[in-house]
Amino acid sequence: MSKLYVVGTPIGNLSDMTPRALEVLGGVDFIAAEDTRVTLKLLTHFGIQKPLVSYYEHNLREKGTYIADRISAGETCAIVTDAGMPCISDPGEDLVRICVERGIEVNVVPSATAAMSALAISGLPTSRFSFEGFLSVTSKQRKAHLDEVKDYRYTLIFYEAPHKLKTTLSDLLDALGDRRIALCREMTKIHEEVLRGTISEMIAYYEQNSPKGEYVLIVEGKKEEAPKTADINDAVDHAKQLISEGRKASDACKEAAKKYGFPKSEIYSLITKQIKDI
């Protein structure tokens, strides 16, 4: 019977490949892959030979229709990503939508996901969480995204590439304040590592060390606000004092945010408004 199989593959360690995934990949008529070179290596390792169709972000509209047409004509297809579960922060989502709209049966063959694996070992609350995927490369959109989630009281999960990690950590500190965070990199691989601490501690760490590998960031949700002995005006006054002493406004607001527990962006916004009102 023609159908689409959403097949999870290992996120790093090939020993995590499931017998059912191997059975399905060996039995379908063709496989849709994010990167056919990566998938070919995986199939070769397990002695599977199947036709591959390239399916990724920049050709998903054209190829999605093509793949669905083949399934409708009677073939079976498995969609895989380079690692982990397809369709989670992944173009495969669009292919599933097309198949559902056409009434094509869709089955799942689950595997590990980097987000859930990292959450499980983060040491942060796991009962409620929000998977946020990758932040935008556009500064304005990144800020809007973080502004939207800054008041969530449950754990936040982000993906990040090594070359953008430092910028993301700085943005998190500015938008969320100095929360607890677990940085999980290279999950299930030889160099798997989990760094736990505060966002500011991670920023300091990566001032001395270069980020390597793919990261999952597990960030503490907003805490219930305890009665404050200080309010936002204390933080603003402290930042203004630092500025008067010659500190850059950005650095002054960051220090005030760390001392008083308010987001840097909020302090900076109030200082800017006061200056305009003078």
C-alpha positions as CSV (number, residue, x, y, z in Angstrom):
1,M,0.0,0.0,0.0
2,S,1.4,3.4,-1.0
3,K,2.3,5.6,2.0
4,L,4.9,8.0,3.4
5,Y,7.1,6.9,6.2
6,V,8.7,9.5,8.5
7,V,11.8,7.7,9.6
8,G,14.1,8.9,12.3
9,T,17.8,8.2,12.1
10,P,20.6,8.4,14.8
11,I,21.6,11.9,15.9
12,G,25.2,10.9,16.1
13,N,25.8,7.3,17.3
14,L,24.9,4.8,14.6
15,S,24.3,2.2,17.3
16,D,21.0,4.0,18.0
17,M,19.6,2.9,14.6
18,T,16.4,0.9,15.3
19,P,15.6,-2.5,13.7
20,R,12.3,-1.1,12.5
21,A,13.9,1.9,10.8
22,L,16.3,-0.5,8.9
23,E,13.3,-2.7,7.9
24,V,11.3,0.3,6.6
25,L,14.3,1.9,4.7
26,G,15.0,-1.5,3.2
27,G,11.4,-2.0,2.1
28,V,10.3,1.3,0.6
29,D,10.5,2.1,-3.1
30,F,12.6,5.2,-2.7
31,I,13.9,7.6,0.0
32,A,13.6,11.4,0.2
33,A,16.7,12.8,1.9
34,E,17.8,16.2,3.1
35,D,21.4,15.6,1.8
36,T,21.7,12.5,-0.4
37,R,25.4,12.2,0.3
38,V,24.8,11.9,4.1
39,T,22.0,9.5,3.7
40,L,24.0,7.4,1.2
41,K,26.7,6.9,3.8
42,L,24.1,5.8,6.4
43,L,22.5,3.3,4.0
44,T,25.9,2.0,2.8
45,H,26.9,1.4,6.4
46,F,23.8,-0.8,6.9
47,G,24.0,-2.5,3.5
48,I,20.8,-0.8,2.1
49,Q,20.5,0.2,-1.6
50,K,17.6,2.4,-2.5
51,P,17.0,5.2,-5.0
52,L,17.4,8.6,-3.4
53,V,15.5,11.9,-4.1
54,S,17.0,15.1,-2.8
55,Y,14.5,17.0,-0.7
56,Y,15.6,20.1,1.2
57,E,14.5,23.7,2.0
58,H,15.2,25.3,-1.4
59,N,13.5,22.7,-3.6
60,L,10.7,21.5,-1.2
61,R,7.8,22.9,-3.2
62,E,8.8,21.3,-6.5
63,K,10.1,18.0,-5.1
64,G,7.3,17.8,-2.5
65,T,4.7,17.6,-5.3
66,Y,6.8,15.2,-7.3
67,I,7.2,12.9,-4.3
68,A,3.5,13.0,-3.4
69,D,2.7,12.2,-7.1
70,R,4.8,9.1,-7.0
71,I,3.2,7.9,-3.7
72,S,-0.3,8.6,-5.1
73,A,0.7,6.4,-8.1
74,G,1.4,3.5,-5.8
75,E,4.9,3.8,-4.5
76,T,6.1,3.9,-0.9
77,C,8.6,6.5,0.3
78,A,10.6,7.2,3.4
79,I,11.7,10.7,4.3
80,V,14.8,11.1,6.4
81,T,16.9,14.1,7.6
82,D,20.6,14.2,8.1
83,A,20.2,13.2,11.8
84,G,17.3,12.6,14.1
85,M,13.6,13.1,13.4
86,P,12.6,14.6,10.1
87,C,9.9,17.2,10.1
88,I,11.0,18.8,13.4
89,S,12.4,22.2,12.5
90,D,13.0,20.6,9.2
91,P,11.6,20.9,5.6
92,G,10.0,17.4,5.9
93,E,7.1,19.2,7.6
94,D,5.9,20.5,4.3
95,L,5.9,17.1,2.6
96,V,3.8,15.6,5.4
97,R,1.3,18.5,5.0
98,I,1.1,17.8,1.2
99,C,0.5,14.1,1.9
100,V,-2.1,14.8,4.5
101,E,-4.0,17.2,2.2
102,R,-4.0,14.5,-0.5
103,G,-5.2,11.8,1.9
104,I,-2.0,9.8,1.7
105,E,-1.3,7.7,4.7
106,V,1.6,8.8,6.8
107,N,3.4,6.5,9.4
108,V,6.2,7.4,11.8
109,V,9.2,5.4,12.7
110,P,10.6,7.4,15.7
111,S,14.2,7.9,16.9
112,A,16.1,10.2,19.2
113,T,15.9,13.9,18.8
114,A,18.6,16.3,19.9
115,A,16.1,18.6,21.7
116,M,14.5,15.9,23.9
117,S,17.9,14.2,24.6
118,A,19.4,17.4,25.7
119,L,16.4,18.4,27.8
120,A,16.6,15.0,29.6
121,I,20.2,15.6,30.8
122,S,20.0,19.4,31.3
123,G,19.2,19.4,34.9
124,L,16.5,22.0,34.3
125,P,12.7,21.4,34.7
126,T,11.3,19.0,32.1
127,S,7.5,18.9,32.9
128,R,6.7,21.8,30.6
129,F,8.9,23.2,27.9
130,S,8.8,25.1,24.6
131,F,10.8,24.1,21.6
132,E,11.9,27.3,19.8
133,G,14.2,25.8,17.2
134,F,16.8,28.1,15.5
135,L,16.6,31.9,16.1
136,S,16.5,34.0,13.0
137,V,19.8,35.4,11.5
138,T,18.1,38.8,11.3
139,S,18.6,40.9,14.4
140,K,15.1,42.4,14.4
141,Q,13.4,39.0,14.1
142,R,15.7,37.5,16.8
143,K,14.7,40.3,19.1
144,A,11.0,39.9,18.4
145,H,11.3,36.1,18.9
146,L,13.0,36.5,22.3
147,D,10.6,39.3,23.4
148,E,7.7,36.9,22.7
149,V,9.1,34.1,24.9
150,K,10.8,36.1,27.7
151,D,7.9,35.8,30.1
152,Y,7.3,32.0,29.5
153,R,7.6,30.2,32.8
154,Y,8.6,26.9,31.3
155,T,12.0,25.7,30.0
156,L,13.0,27.0,26.5
157,I,14.9,24.9,23.9
158,F,16.9,26.4,21.1
159,Y,19.2,25.0,18.4
160,E,22.3,26.9,17.4
161,A,25.3,26.6,15.2
162,P,28.8,27.1,16.6
163,H,29.6,30.3,14.6
164,K,26.4,32.0,16.0
165,L,26.6,30.8,19.6
166,K,28.3,33.8,21.1
167,T,25.9,36.2,19.6
168,T,22.9,34.1,20.7
169,L,24.2,33.9,24.3
170,S,24.6,37.7,24.4
171,D,21.1,38.1,22.9
172,L,19.6,35.7,25.5
173,L,21.3,37.7,28.3
174,D,19.9,41.0,27.0
175,A,16.4,39.7,26.5
176,L,15.9,37.2,29.4
177,G,18.4,38.2,32.1
178,D,21.0,36.0,33.6
179,R,19.1,32.7,33.8
180,R,20.4,29.1,34.3
181,I,21.3,27.4,31.0
182,A,22.6,24.0,29.8
183,L,24.6,24.0,26.6
184,C,24.6,20.5,25.1
185,R,26.8,19.9,22.1
186,E,27.5,16.9,19.8
187,M,24.8,14.8,21.4
188,T,25.6,11.0,21.4
189,K,28.9,11.6,19.5
190,I,32.5,11.1,20.7
191,H,32.8,14.7,21.9
192,E,29.4,15.0,23.6
193,E,29.6,17.7,26.3
194,V,27.1,19.4,28.6
195,L,28.0,22.8,30.2
196,R,25.8,24.0,32.9
197,G,25.7,27.4,34.6
198,T,24.3,30.9,34.0
199,I,24.1,32.6,30.7
200,S,26.8,35.1,31.8
201,E,29.1,32.3,32.9
202,M,28.7,30.7,29.5
203,I,29.5,34.0,27.8
204,A,32.7,34.2,29.9
205,Y,33.6,30.6,29.1
206,Y,33.4,31.2,25.3
207,E,35.4,34.3,25.5
208,Q,38.3,31.9,26.3
209,N,37.1,28.9,24.3
210,S,35.9,28.5,20.7
211,P,32.5,26.9,20.2
212,K,32.6,23.6,18.3
213,G,29.9,21.3,17.1
214,E,26.1,21.7,17.0
215,Y,24.4,23.0,20.1
216,V,21.1,22.5,21.9
217,L,20.5,25.4,24.4
218,I,18.2,24.5,27.3
219,V,17.2,27.8,29.1
220,E,15.5,28.2,32.4
221,G,12.0,29.7,32.2
222,K,11.1,32.9,33.9
223,K,10.9,32.5,37.6
224,E,8.0,33.6,39.8
225,E,8.9,37.1,40.8
226,A,9.9,37.4,44.4
227,P,9.3,40.6,46.3
228,K,12.0,43.0,45.2
229,T,14.0,45.2,47.5
230,A,14.8,47.3,44.4
231,D,12.7,48.2,41.4
232,I,13.6,49.0,37.8
233,N,14.4,52.6,38.6
234,D,17.2,51.4,40.9
235,A,18.7,49.5,38.0
236,V,18.3,52.5,35.7
237,D,19.9,54.8,38.2
238,H,22.8,52.4,38.6
239,A,23.3,52.2,34.8
240,K,23.2,56.1,34.5
241,Q,25.8,56.4,37.2
242,L,28.1,54.0,35.3
243,I,27.5,56.0,32.1
244,S,28.5,59.2,33.9
245,E,31.7,57.5,34.9
246,G,32.5,56.9,31.3
247,R,31.1,53.4,30.7
248,K,29.4,52.6,27.4
249,A,25.6,52.6,27.7
250,S,25.4,49.0,26.6
251,D,28.0,47.8,29.1
252,A,26.4,49.9,31.9
253,C,23.0,48.4,31.2
254,K,24.4,44.9,31.1
255,E,26.0,45.3,34.5
256,A,22.9,46.8,36.0
257,A,20.8,43.9,34.6
258,K,23.1,41.4,36.2
259,K,23.1,43.2,39.6
260,Y,19.3,43.9,39.8
261,G,17.9,41.0,37.8
262,F,16.1,43.1,35.1
263,P,16.5,42.5,31.4
264,K,19.2,44.7,29.9
265,S,16.9,45.7,27.0
266,E,14.3,47.1,29.5
267,I,16.9,49.2,31.3
268,Y,18.3,50.5,28.1
269,S,14.9,51.4,26.8
270,L,14.0,53.4,29.9
271,I,17.4,55.3,29.8
272,T,16.8,56.1,26.1
273,K,13.3,57.4,26.8
274,Q,14.5,59.6,29.7
275,I,17.1,61.1,27.5
276,K,14.5,61.9,24.8
277,D,12.2,63.4,27.4
278,I,14.9,65.9,28.6
